Amino acid sequence: MENLKNTELIQLNNIVNEIDQEIDNIDKDIENIDNIDNIDNEIENINIDNIDNEIENINIDNIDKDIENINIDNIDKDIENIDNIDNIDNIDNIDNEIENINIDNIDKDIEKLADDIIKIKDRQERKLKQVDLIIRMVQSLNFNVKSIDDITKLTLDRDFLKDKKNQEKLIAFIPELRTCYNSAYLTCLHTNAEKKQKTLGINVLRQILKCNYLKMTPKVISHGYDKTSGKKLVSRIYLIQKLLY
């Protein structure tokens, strides 16, 4: 009989525990309902009009323009450049090659280049002096020339050049000519030239003209015959002509 009562008490306690558990669950649900009310209040407090205004203020046209202004080609090039960078297998190798560059050789090359520039400049100055001298030589014979082209238009009479005064004028240029011409190749500039050459002045003019690509071409012009002696009358001239380089 007592066992039966104990069993019933246990069952009764279990029922009471279940009821207490259900009550706790109901309390939790009520709390959740209160939270939902708070959420509803927060939602109500959201200003829908403000949100609408902000959405309206977004300038869709500007966004479209920004998208249009994005240069796809430039992006592609940048990507290609990145790919090229990726293709560099070993940056360390490049650094090693840079270190292996011989600075001494570069310095020597720079010095050689500087020497070459100086030589070119010297040759240009020497050429200008040579042209100036030939113009002055022809001017000393009372010809009005200012350039090489002017000299090519001249016709020189041989007897005029053989005149002693004109010979002396041309010979007077020899010391200055030696400063810009190689006397080893020009017989008119030799120290004994005056003794060996009868018409040194003509030879000076002829050889210097040739150095400047001009040739004194001799030509004989006939003037008929002398009526009394029957001798042929001729005059000898020089035409100044350009030589082909």
PyRosetta script that sets phi, psi and omega in degrees:
from pyrosetta import init, pose_from_sequence

init()
pose = pose_from_sequence("MENLKNTELIQLNNIVNEIDQEIDNIDKDIENIDNIDNIDNEIENINIDNIDNEIENINIDNIDKDIENINIDNIDKDIENIDNIDNIDNIDNIDNEIENINIDNIDKDIEKLADDIIKIKDRQERKLKQVDLIIRMVQSLNFNVKSIDDITKLTLDRDFLKDKKNQEKLIAFIPELRTCYNSAYLTCLHTNAEKKQKTLGINVLRQILKCNYLKMTPKVISHGYDKTSGKKLVSRIYLIQKLLY")
pose.set_psi(1, -42.4)
pose.set_omega(1, 179.0)
pose.set_phi(2, -65.7)
pose.set_psi(2, -38.5)
pose.set_omega(2, 179.4)
pose.set_phi(3, -61.3)
pose.set_psi(3, -38.8)
pose.set_omega(3, 179.8)
pose.set_phi(4, -64.3)
pose.set_psi(4, -40.5)
pose.set_omega(4, 179.3)
pose.set_phi(5, -65.7)
pose.set_psi(5, -41.7)
pose.set_omega(5, 179.8)
pose.set_phi(6, -61.5)
pose.set_psi(6, -41.4)
pose.set_omega(6, 179.7)
pose.set_phi(7, -63.7)
pose.set_psi(7, -43.5)
pose.set_omega(7, 179.7)
pose.set_phi(8, -64.5)
pose.set_psi(8, -36.7)
pose.set_omega(8, 178.3)
pose.set_phi(9, -64.4)
pose.set_psi(9, -41.4)
pose.set_omega(9, 179.7)
pose.set_phi(10, -62.6)
pose.set_psi(10, -45.2)
pose.set_omega(10, 179.8)
pose.set_phi(11, -62.5)
pose.set_psi(11, -39.6)
pose.set_omega(11, 179.6)
pose.set_phi(12, -63.9)
pose.set_psi(12, -41.4)
pose.set_omega(12, 178.0)
pose.set_phi(13, -62.9)
pose.set_psi(13, -40.1)
pose.set_omega(13, 179.4)
pose.set_phi(14, -62.5)
pose.set_psi(14, -41.9)
pose.set_omega(14, 179.4)
pose.set_phi(15, -63.1)
pose.set_psi(15, -42.6)
pose.set_omega(15, 179.7)
pose.set_phi(16, -62.3)
pose.set_psi(16, -40.6)
pose.set_omega(16, 179.9)
pose.set_phi(17, -63.6)
pose.set_psi(17, -41.2)
pose.set_omega(17, 179.6)
pose.set_phi(18, -64.7)
pose.set_psi(18, -39.0)
pose.set_omega(18, 179.6)
pose.set_phi(19, -64.9)
pose.set_psi(19, -41.8)
pose.set_omega(19, 177.9)
pose.set_phi(20, -61.7)
pose.set_psi(20, -40.1)
pose.set_omega(20, 179.4)
pose.set_phi(21, -63.2)
pose.set_psi(21, -41.5)
pose.set_omega(21, 179.5)
pose.set_phi(22, -64.5)
pose.set_psi(22, -37.9)
pose.set_omega(22, 179.1)
pose.set_phi(23, -64.4)
pose.set_psi(23, -43.1)
pose.set_omega(23, 177.5)
pose.set_phi(24, -59.4)
pose.set_psi(24, -43.0)
pose.set_omega(24, 179.6)
pose.set_phi(25, -62.7)
pose.set_psi(25, -40.7)
pose.set_omega(25, 179.7)
pose.set_phi(26, -63.0)
pose.set_psi(26, -40.0)
pose.set_omega(26, 179.3)
pose.set_phi(27, -62.1)
pose.set_psi(27, -41.9)
pose.set_omega(27, 179.6)
pose.set_phi(28, -63.4)
pose.set_psi(28, -40.3)
pose.set_omega(28, 179.5)
pose.set_phi(29, -64.0)
pose.set_psi(29, -38.3)
pose.set_omega(29, 178.7)
pose.set_phi(30, -63.2)
pose.set_psi(30, -42.1)
pose.set_omega(30, 178.3)
pose.set_phi(31, -61.4)
pose.set_psi(31, -40.4)
pose.set_omega(31, 179.2)
pose.set_phi(32, -64.0)
pose.set_psi(32, -36.4)
pose.set_omega(32, 178.4)
pose.set_phi(33, -64.2)
pose.set_psi(33, -39.4)
pose.set_omega(33, 177.5)
pose.set_phi(34, -61.5)
pose.set_psi(34, -40.7)
pose.set_omega(34, 178.5)
pose.set_phi(35, -63.6)
pose.set_psi(35, -37.8)
pose.set_omega(35, 179.1)
pose.set_phi(36, -63.0)
pose.set_psi(36, -38.2)
pose.set_omega(36, 177.6)
pose.set_phi(37, -61.5)
pose.set_psi(37, -41.5)
pose.set_omega(37, 178.7)
pose.set_phi(38, -61.8)
pose.set_psi(38, -42.1)
pose.set_omega(38, 179.1)
pose.set_phi(39, -61.5)
pose.set_psi(39, -40.9)
pose.set_omega(39, 178.9)
pose.set_phi(40, -61.3)
pose.set_psi(40, -40.4)
pose.set_omega(40, 179.2)
pose.set_phi(41, -62.7)
pose.set_psi(41, -41.1)
pose.set_omega(41, -179.7)
pose.set_phi(42, -64.9)
pose.set_psi(42, -40.0)
pose.set_omega(42, 178.8)
pose.set_phi(43, -62.7)
pose.set_psi(43, -40.8)
pose.set_omega(43, 179.5)
pose.set_phi(44, -63.9)
pose.set_psi(44, -31.7)
pose.set_omega(44, -178.0)
pose.set_phi(45, -75.3)
pose.set_psi(45, -15.8)
pose.set_omega(45, 178.3)
pose.set_phi(46, -65.9)
pose.set_psi(46, 128.6)
pose.set_omega(46, -177.5)
pose.set_phi(47, -85.8)
pose.set_psi(47, 99.9)
pose.set_omega(47, -177.9)
pose.set_phi(48, -63.0)
pose.set_psi(48, -35.1)
pose.set_omega(48, -179.5)
pose.set_phi(49, -62.1)
pose.set_psi(49, -41.1)
pose.set_omega(49, 179.3)
pose.set_phi(50, -62.7)
pose.set_psi(50, -40.8)
pose.set_omega(50, 179.5)
pose.set_phi(51, -63.2)
pose.set_psi(51, -42.0)
pose.set_omega(51, 179.0)
pose.set_phi(52, -62.0)
pose.set_psi(52, -41.2)
pose.set_omega(52, 179.9)
pose.set_phi(53, -62.5)
pose.set_psi(53, -42.6)
pose.set_omega(53, -179.5)
pose.set_phi(54, -63.5)
pose.set_psi(54, -39.7)
pose.set_omega(54, 178.4)
pose.set_phi(55, -64.2)
pose.set_psi(55, -40.8)
pose.set_omega(55, 179.3)
pose.set_phi(56, -64.8)
pose.set_psi(56, -32.2)
pose.set_omega(56, -177.8)
pose.set_phi(57, -73.0)
pose.set_psi(57, -15.1)
pose.set_omega(57, 177.8)
pose.set_phi(58, -70.7)
pose.set_psi(58, 119.4)
pose.set_omega(58, -175.9)
pose.set_phi(59, -86.7)
pose.set_psi(59, 100.5)
pose.set_omega(59, -177.4)
pose.set_phi(60, -62.5)
pose.set_psi(60, -36.3)
pose.set_omega(60, -179.5)
pose.set_phi(61, -61.1)
pose.set_psi(61, -43.4)
pose.set_omega(61, 179.7)
pose.set_phi(62, -62.5)
pose.set_psi(62, -38.9)
pose.set_omega(62, 178.8)
pose.set_phi(63, -63.0)
pose.set_psi(63, -42.2)
pose.set_omega(63, 178.7)
pose.set_phi(64, -62.3)
pose.set_psi(64, -40.9)
pose.set_omega(64, 179.8)
pose.set_phi(65, -63.7)
pose.set_psi(65, -43.1)
pose.set_omega(65, 179.3)
pose.set_phi(66, -59.8)
pose.set_psi(66, -40.7)
pose.set_omega(66, 179.5)
pose.set_phi(67, -65.3)
pose.set_psi(67, -41.0)
pose.set_omega(67, 178.9)
pose.set_phi(68, -64.3)
pose.set_psi(68, -35.3)
pose.set_omega(68, -176.5)
pose.set_phi(69, -72.4)
pose.set_psi(69, -13.7)
pose.set_omega(69, 178.2)
pose.set_phi(70, -68.6)
pose.set_psi(70, 117.5)
pose.set_omega(70, -176.9)
pose.set_phi(71, -85.2)
pose.set_psi(71, 101.7)
pose.set_omega(71, -177.5)
pose.set_phi(72, -62.0)
pose.set_psi(72, -37.0)
pose.set_omega(72, -179.6)
pose.set_phi(73, -60.3)
pose.set_psi(73, -43.3)
pose.set_omega(73, -179.9)
pose.set_phi(74, -63.3)
pose.set_psi(74, -39.0)
pose.set_omega(74, 178.8)
pose.set_phi(75, -62.9)
pose.set_psi(75, -41.6)
pose.set_omega(75, 179.2)
pose.set_phi(76, -62.9)
pose.set_psi(76, -41.6)
pose.set_omega(76, 179.3)
pose.set_phi(77, -63.0)
pose.set_psi(77, -42.1)
pose.set_omega(77, 178.8)
pose.set_phi(78, -61.3)
pose.set_psi(78, -39.9)
pose.set_omega(78, 179.1)
pose.set_phi(79, -64.8)
pose.set_psi(79, -40.6)
pose.set_omega(79, 177.9)
pose.set_phi(80, -61.9)
pose.set_psi(80, -41.8)
pose.set_omega(80, 178.8)
pose.set_phi(81, -62.0)
pose.set_psi(81, -39.1)
pose.set_omega(81, 177.8)
pose.set_phi(82, -63.3)
pose.set_psi(82, -39.9)
pose.set_omega(82, 178.1)
pose.set_phi(83, -62.5)
pose.set_psi(83, -40.0)
pose.set_omega(83, 178.9)
pose.set_phi(84, -62.7)
pose.set_psi(84, -39.4)
pose.set_omega(84, 178.4)
pose.set_phi(85, -63.4)
pose.set_psi(85, -39.0)
pose.set_omega(85, 179.0)
pose.set_phi(86, -64.5)
pose.set_psi(86, -26.9)
pose.set_omega(86, -178.3)
pose.set_phi(87, -75.1)
pose.set_psi(87, -12.6)
pose.set_omega(87, 176.8)
pose.set_phi(88, -72.3)
pose.set_psi(88, 111.0)
pose.set_omega(88, -173.3)
pose.set_phi(89, -70.0)
pose.set_psi(89, -43.5)
pose.set_omega(89, -172.0)
pose.set_phi(90, -146.0)
pose.set_psi(90, 104.1)
pose.set_omega(90, 179.6)
pose.set_phi(91, -63.4)
pose.set_psi(91, -31.9)
pose.set_omega(91, 179.7)
pose.set_phi(92, -61.0)
pose.set_psi(92, -36.1)
pose.set_omega(92, 179.2)
pose.set_phi(93, -63.7)
pose.set_psi(93, -38.8)
pose.set_omega(93, 178.3)
pose.set_phi(94, -64.5)
pose.set_psi(94, -43.7)
pose.set_omega(94, 178.3)
pose.set_phi(95, -59.9)
pose.set_psi(95, -40.2)
pose.set_omega(95, 179.6)
pose.set_phi(96, -65.0)
pose.set_psi(96, -39.3)
pose.set_omega(96, 179.0)
pose.set_phi(97, -64.5)
pose.set_psi(97, -39.0)
pose.set_omega(97, 178.2)
pose.set_phi(98, -63.6)
pose.set_psi(98, -40.8)
pose.set_omega(98, 179.9)
pose.set_phi(99, -66.5)
pose.set_psi(99, -29.6)
pose.set_omega(99, -176.8)
pose.set_phi(100, -80.5)
pose.set_psi(100, -8.4)
pose.set_omega(100, 177.1)
pose.set_phi(101, -63.1)
pose.set_psi(101, 127.9)
pose.set_omega(101, -175.8)
pose.set_phi(102, -84.9)
pose.set_psi(102, 106.0)
pose.set_omega(102, -178.6)
pose.set_phi(103, -62.8)
pose.set_psi(103, -34.7)
pose.set_omega(103, -179.8)
pose.set_phi(104, -61.7)
pose.set_psi(104, -42.4)
pose.set_omega(104, 178.9)
pose.set_phi(105, -64.3)
pose.set_psi(105, -38.8)
pose.set_omega(105, 178.1)
pose.set_phi(106, -62.9)
pose.set_psi(106, -43.0)
pose.set_omega(106, 178.9)
pose.set_phi(107, -61.4)
pose.set_psi(107, -40.4)
pose.set_omega(107, 179.1)
pose.set_phi(108, -64.9)
pose.set_psi(108, -40.9)
pose.set_omega(108, 178.8)
pose.set_phi(109, -63.6)
pose.set_psi(109, -40.2)
pose.set_omega(109, 179.3)
pose.set_phi(110, -65.1)
pose.set_psi(110, -41.9)
pose.set_omega(110, 178.4)
pose.set_phi(111, -63.0)
pose.set_psi(111, -42.4)
pose.set_omega(111, 179.3)
pose.set_phi(112, -62.9)
pose.set_psi(112, -42.6)
pose.set_omega(112, 178.7)
pose.set_phi(113, -62.3)
pose.set_psi(113, -41.1)
pose.set_omega(113, 178.5)
pose.set_phi(114, -63.0)
pose.set_psi(114, -41.0)
pose.set_omega(114, 178.1)
pose.set_phi(115, -63.7)
pose.set_psi(115, -41.4)
pose.set_omega(115, 179.7)
pose.set_phi(116, -63.2)
pose.set_psi(116, -40.3)
pose.set_omega(116, 179.3)
pose.set_phi(117, -63.4)
pose.set_psi(117, -41.2)
pose.set_omega(117, 178.9)
pose.set_phi(118, -63.5)
pose.set_psi(118, -41.9)
pose.set_omega(118, 179.4)
pose.set_phi(119, -63.8)
pose.set_psi(119, -42.2)
pose.set_omega(119, 178.4)
pose.set_phi(120, -61.9)
pose.set_psi(120, -43.7)
pose.set_omega(120, 179.2)
pose.set_phi(121, -62.7)
pose.set_psi(121, -41.0)
pose.set_omega(121, 178.4)
pose.set_phi(122, -62.8)
pose.set_psi(122, -42.1)
pose.set_omega(122, 179.4)
pose.set_phi(123, -64.2)
pose.set_psi(123, -39.9)
pose.set_omega(123, 178.5)
pose.set_phi(124, -63.2)
pose.set_psi(124, -43.1)
pose.set_omega(124, 178.9)
pose.set_phi(125, -65.0)
pose.set_psi(125, -40.7)
pose.set_omega(125, 179.3)
pose.set_phi(126, -64.1)
pose.set_psi(126, -40.0)
pose.set_omega(126, 179.3)
pose.set_phi(127, -64.6)
pose.set_psi(127, -41.5)
pose.set_omega(127, 178.1)
pose.set_phi(128, -62.0)
pose.set_psi(128, -39.6)
pose.set_omega(128, 179.1)
pose.set_phi(129, -66.7)
pose.set_psi(129, -38.9)
pose.set_omega(129, 179.1)
pose.set_phi(130, -62.9)
pose.set_psi(130, -44.6)
pose.set_omega(130, 179.1)
pose.set_phi(131, -63.8)
pose.set_psi(131, -42.1)
pose.set_omega(131, 179.0)
pose.set_phi(132, -60.8)
pose.set_psi(132, -41.2)
pose.set_omega(132, -178.8)
pose.set_phi(133, -65.3)
pose.set_psi(133, -46.2)
pose.set_omega(133, -178.8)
pose.set_phi(134, -63.7)
pose.set_psi(134, -35.4)
pose.set_omega(134, 177.7)
pose.set_phi(135, -66.7)
pose.set_psi(135, -43.5)
pose.set_omega(135, 179.2)
pose.set_phi(136, -65.4)
pose.set_psi(136, -35.8)
pose.set_omega(136, 177.7)
pose.set_phi(137, -61.4)
pose.set_psi(137, -46.1)
pose.set_omega(137, 179.8)
pose.set_phi(138, -68.6)
pose.set_psi(138, -37.7)
pose.set_omega(138, 177.2)
pose.set_phi(139, -62.9)
pose.set_psi(139, -31.5)
pose.set_omega(139, 179.9)
pose.set_phi(140, -65.5)
pose.set_psi(140, -19.0)
pose.set_omega(140, 177.7)
pose.set_phi(141, -91.4)
pose.set_psi(141, 14.6)
pose.set_omega(141, 177.6)
pose.set_phi(142, 71.4)
pose.set_psi(142, 31.0)
pose.set_omega(142, 172.4)
pose.set_phi(143, -104.2)
pose.set_psi(143, 135.1)
pose.set_omega(143, -178.9)
pose.set_phi(144, -88.8)
pose.set_psi(144, 89.4)
pose.set_omega(144, 179.4)
pose.set_phi(145, -124.8)
pose.set_psi(145, 147.7)
pose.set_omega(145, 179.7)
pose.set_phi(146, -129.5)
pose.set_psi(146, -4.0)
pose.set_omega(146, -179.0)
pose.set_phi(147, -153.9)
pose.set_psi(147, 170.5)
pose.set_omega(147, 176.5)
pose.set_phi(148, -62.4)
pose.set_psi(148, -37.9)
pose.set_omega(148, 179.5)
pose.set_phi(149, -61.2)
pose.set_psi(149, -37.0)
pose.set_omega(149, 178.3)
pose.set_phi(150, -63.7)
pose.set_psi(150, -36.6)
pose.set_omega(150, -178.6)
pose.set_phi(151, -66.7)
pose.set_psi(151, -35.4)
pose.set_omega(151, -178.6)
pose.set_phi(152, -66.2)
pose.set_psi(152, -12.5)
pose.set_omega(152, -179.0)
pose.set_phi(153, -92.2)
pose.set_psi(153, -1.0)
pose.set_omega(153, -174.0)
pose.set_phi(154, -88.9)
pose.set_psi(154, 152.7)
pose.set_omega(154, 169.1)
pose.set_phi(155, -124.5)
pose.set_psi(155, 122.6)
pose.set_omega(155, -174.6)
pose.set_phi(156, -108.0)
pose.set_psi(156, 129.5)
pose.set_omega(156, 177.0)
pose.set_phi(157, -81.3)
pose.set_psi(157, 133.1)
pose.set_omega(157, -175.2)
pose.set_phi(158, -65.1)
pose.set_psi(158, -42.4)
pose.set_omega(158, 179.4)
pose.set_phi(159, -63.5)
pose.set_psi(159, -33.7)
pose.set_omega(159, 177.2)
pose.set_phi(160, -64.3)
pose.set_psi(160, -41.8)
pose.set_omega(160, -179.8)
pose.set_phi(161, -70.7)
pose.set_psi(161, -30.7)
pose.set_omega(161, -178.8)
pose.set_phi(162, -75.1)
pose.set_psi(162, -11.7)
pose.set_omega(162, 179.0)
pose.set_phi(163, -56.5)
pose.set_psi(163, 136.2)
pose.set_omega(163, -173.7)
pose.set_phi(164, -57.7)
pose.set_psi(164, -42.2)
pose.set_omega(164, -178.7)
pose.set_phi(165, -64.5)
pose.set_psi(165, -41.8)
pose.set_omega(165, 179.2)
pose.set_phi(166, -67.6)
pose.set_psi(166, -36.1)
pose.set_omega(166, 176.2)
pose.set_phi(167, -60.6)
pose.set_psi(167, -45.9)
pose.set_omega(167, -178.3)
pose.set_phi(168, -64.3)
pose.set_psi(168, -37.0)
pose.set_omega(168, 178.9)
pose.set_phi(169, -61.9)
pose.set_psi(169, -42.8)
pose.set_omega(169, -178.5)
pose.set_phi(170, -72.5)
pose.set_psi(170, -40.5)
pose.set_omega(170, 179.8)
pose.set_phi(171, -64.1)
pose.set_psi(171, -28.5)
pose.set_omega(171, -178.5)
pose.set_phi(172, -64.7)
pose.set_psi(172, -18.2)
pose.set_omega(172, -179.5)
pose.set_phi(173, -84.3)
pose.set_psi(173, -8.9)
pose.set_omega(173, -174.3)
pose.set_phi(174, -56.6)
pose.set_psi(174, -49.5)
pose.set_omega(174, -179.8)
pose.set_phi(175, -56.2)
pose.set_psi(175, -40.1)
pose.set_omega(175, -180.0)
pose.set_phi(176, -73.0)
pose.set_psi(176, -33.6)
pose.set_omega(176, 179.2)
pose.set_phi(177, -65.9)
pose.set_psi(177, -32.4)
pose.set_omega(177, -179.2)
pose.set_phi(178, -65.8)
pose.set_psi(178, -20.5)
pose.set_omega(178, -179.2)
pose.set_phi(179, -77.9)
pose.set_psi(179, -17.4)
pose.set_omega(179, -177.3)
pose.set_phi(180, -131.6)
pose.set_psi(180, 2.9)
pose.set_omega(180, 174.5)
pose.set_phi(181, -127.1)
pose.set_psi(181, 151.6)
pose.set_omega(181, 178.8)
pose.set_phi(182, -81.9)
pose.set_psi(182, 109.3)
pose.set_omega(182, -177.0)
pose.set_phi(183, -67.7)
pose.set_psi(183, -17.8)
pose.set_omega(183, 179.6)
pose.set_phi(184, -67.4)
pose.set_psi(184, -27.6)
pose.set_omega(184, -177.9)
pose.set_phi(185, -100.2)
pose.set_psi(185, -10.9)
pose.set_omega(185, -178.8)
pose.set_phi(186, -114.8)
pose.set_psi(186, 109.6)
pose.set_omega(186, -177.5)
pose.set_phi(187, -64.4)
pose.set_psi(187, -25.9)
pose.set_omega(187, -178.7)
pose.set_phi(188, -68.5)
pose.set_psi(188, -15.9)
pose.set_omega(188, -178.5)
pose.set_phi(189, -100.4)
pose.set_psi(189, 0.8)
pose.set_omega(189, 177.6)
pose.set_phi(190, -66.0)
pose.set_psi(190, 152.9)
pose.set_omega(190, -178.0)
pose.set_phi(191, -65.6)
pose.set_psi(191, -29.1)
pose.set_omega(191, -179.7)
pose.set_phi(192, -99.9)
pose.set_psi(192, 14.4)
pose.set_omega(192, -175.6)
pose.set_phi(193, -61.3)
pose.set_psi(193, -37.6)
pose.set_omega(193, -176.2)
pose.set_phi(194, -65.9)
pose.set_psi(194, -29.4)
pose.set_omega(194, 179.7)
pose.set_phi(195, -79.9)
pose.set_psi(195, -33.7)
pose.set_omega(195, -173.6)
pose.set_phi(196, -91.1)
pose.set_psi(196, -22.7)
pose.set_omega(196, -174.1)
pose.set_phi(197, -113.0)
pose.set_psi(197, 124.8)
pose.set_omega(197, -176.7)
pose.set_phi(198, -72.1)
pose.set_psi(198, -42.4)
pose.set_omega(198, 179.6)
pose.set_phi(199, -112.3)
pose.set_psi(199, 65.9)
pose.set_omega(199, -175.5)
pose.set_phi(200, -61.1)
pose.set_psi(200, -37.7)
pose.set_omega(200, -178.3)
pose.set_phi(201, -60.2)
pose.set_psi(201, -42.6)
pose.set_omega(201, 178.6)
pose.set_phi(202, -66.0)
pose.set_psi(202, -40.8)
pose.set_omega(202, 179.4)
pose.set_phi(203, -63.6)
pose.set_psi(203, -39.7)
pose.set_omega(203, 177.6)
pose.set_phi(204, -59.2)
pose.set_psi(204, -49.0)
pose.set_omega(204, -178.2)
pose.set_phi(205, -64.1)
pose.set_psi(205, -42.6)
pose.set_omega(205, -177.9)
pose.set_phi(206, -64.2)
pose.set_psi(206, -47.1)
pose.set_omega(206, -176.9)
pose.set_phi(207, -69.7)
pose.set_psi(207, -37.7)
pose.set_omega(207, 179.3)
pose.set_phi(208, -70.2)
pose.set_psi(208, -37.5)
pose.set_omega(208, 175.8)
pose.set_phi(209, -62.2)
pose.set_psi(209, -40.3)
pose.set_omega(209, -179.7)
pose.set_phi(210, -64.7)
pose.set_psi(210, -36.1)
pose.set_omega(210, 177.1)
pose.set_phi(211, -62.7)
pose.set_psi(211, -22.8)
pose.set_omega(211, 179.3)
pose.set_phi(212, -105.2)
pose.set_psi(212, 23.5)
pose.set_omega(212, 175.6)
pose.set_phi(213, 62.3)
pose.set_psi(213, 39.5)
pose.set_omega(213, 175.0)
pose.set_phi(214, -127.0)
pose.set_psi(214, 139.9)
pose.set_omega(214, -177.5)
pose.set_phi(215, -119.9)
pose.set_psi(215, 134.3)
pose.set_omega(215, 173.0)
pose.set_phi(216, -89.4)
pose.set_psi(216, 100.1)
pose.set_omega(216, -178.0)
pose.set_phi(217, -91.5)
pose.set_psi(217, 117.5)
pose.set_omega(217, -179.2)
pose.set_phi(218, -73.3)
pose.set_psi(218, 145.7)
pose.set_omega(218, 179.4)
pose.set_phi(219, -146.6)
pose.set_psi(219, 138.6)
pose.set_omega(219, 179.4)
pose.set_phi(220, -105.0)
pose.set_psi(220, 128.1)
pose.set_omega(220, 178.9)
pose.set_phi(221, -112.1)
pose.set_psi(221, 126.3)
pose.set_omega(221, -179.1)
pose.set_phi(222, -89.2)
pose.set_psi(222, 138.2)
pose.set_omega(222, 177.9)
pose.set_phi(223, -118.2)
pose.set_psi(223, 23.1)
pose.set_omega(223, -180.0)
pose.set_phi(224, 90.3)
pose.set_psi(224, -149.6)
pose.set_omega(224, -177.3)
pose.set_phi(225, -127.1)
pose.set_psi(225, 151.5)
pose.set_omega(225, 175.2)
pose.set_phi(226, -73.1)
pose.set_psi(226, 129.5)
pose.set_omega(226, -174.3)
pose.set_phi(227, -68.1)
pose.set_psi(227, -32.2)
pose.set_omega(227, -176.9)
pose.set_phi(228, -85.0)
pose.set_psi(228, -44.2)
pose.set_omega(228, -176.1)
pose.set_phi(229, -97.3)
pose.set_psi(229, -18.5)
pose.set_omega(229, -177.5)
pose.set_phi(230, 76.2)
pose.set_psi(230, 8.2)
pose.set_omega(230, -179.5)
pose.set_phi(231, -76.4)
pose.set_psi(231, 141.4)
pose.set_omega(231, -179.8)
pose.set_phi(232, -71.7)
pose.set_psi(232, 132.8)
pose.set_omega(232, -179.9)
pose.set_phi(233, -98.9)
pose.set_psi(233, 121.8)
pose.set_omega(233, 180.0)
pose.set_phi(234, -137.0)
pose.set_psi(234, 159.0)
pose.set_omega(234, 171.3)
pose.set_phi(235, -131.8)
pose.set_psi(235, 143.7)
pose.set_omega(235, -178.1)
pose.set_phi(236, -108.8)
pose.set_psi(236, 129.5)
pose.set_omega(236, -178.0)
pose.set_phi(237, -129.9)
pose.set_psi(237, 168.7)
pose.set_omega(237, 174.1)
pose.set_phi(238, -123.0)
pose.set_psi(238, 128.7)
pose.set_omega(238, 172.3)
pose.set_phi(239, -97.0)
pose.set_psi(239, 133.7)
pose.set_omega(239, 177.8)
pose.set_phi(240, -91.9)
pose.set_psi(240, 118.1)
pose.set_omega(240, -176.6)
pose.set_phi(241, -127.0)
pose.set_psi(241, 147.1)
pose.set_omega(241, 178.4)
pose.set_phi(242, -77.5)
pose.set_psi(242, 139.1)
pose.set_omega(242, 174.9)
pose.set_phi(243, -93.1)
pose.set_psi(243, 150.2)
pose.set_omega(243, 174.4)
pose.set_phi(244, -76.0)
pose.set_psi(244, 139.7)
pose.set_omega(244, -178.4)
pose.set_phi(245, -67.7)
pose.dump_pdb("model.pdb")
